[in-house]
Amino acid sequence: MTVMYALLALALGVGAGLTAIVIEELRWEARNRPPRRMTYGEVHHRHAARR
């Protein structure tokens, strides 16, 4: 039974580690992504007063 608990703890640790790696990778990609272009209505100053 002790071996089963050890394997369960190991599996949970590996799962938590992989989750942390995936989250950090997603955050890194979001940080290094070029900014999105604004749409025409957001850029054009003549349309800003109507919004």
C-alpha distance (Angstrom), angle and dihedral (degrees) to the residues before:
residue distance angle dihedral
M1 . . .
T2 3.80 . .
V3 3.79 90.1 .
M4 3.80 90.1 54.7
Y5 3.80 91.3 52.5
A6 3.79 90.5 48.9
L7 3.80 91.7 51.0
L8 3.80 90.8 46.9
A9 3.80 91.1 50.9
L10 3.80 90.4 47.9
A11 3.80 91.9 49.7
L12 3.81 91.7 49.3
G13 3.79 90.7 49.1
V14 3.80 92.8 50.0
G15 3.80 90.9 47.0
A16 3.80 92.0 50.5
G17 3.80 90.9 48.3
L18 3.79 93.6 50.5
T19 3.80 90.5 47.5
A20 3.80 90.7 52.6
I21 3.82 91.3 49.4
V22 3.82 92.4 50.3
I23 3.81 92.6 47.9
E24 3.79 92.0 48.8
E25 3.82 90.7 48.9
L26 3.80 91.4 51.8
R27 3.80 91.5 48.3
W28 3.83 90.8 49.5
E29 3.82 91.7 51.0
A30 3.80 91.8 48.5
R31 3.80 91.1 49.7
N32 3.81 94.0 50.3
R33 3.80 97.5 42.0
P34 3.82 113.4 112.2
P35 3.80 112.7 -110.3
R36 3.77 117.1 -93.4
R37 3.77 118.6 -106.9
M38 3.77 116.2 -109.5
T39 3.75 120.0 -118.0
Y40 3.78 121.3 -107.0
G41 3.82 93.9 -101.7
E42 3.78 93.8 52.9
V43 3.80 93.3 50.5
H44 3.77 101.9 41.1
H45 3.81 110.4 87.6
R46 3.82 95.9 -156.0
H47 3.80 91.3 64.4
A48 3.78 95.0 48.0
A49 3.84 94.7 81.8
R50 3.82 92.2 56.3
R51 3.78 94.6 56.5
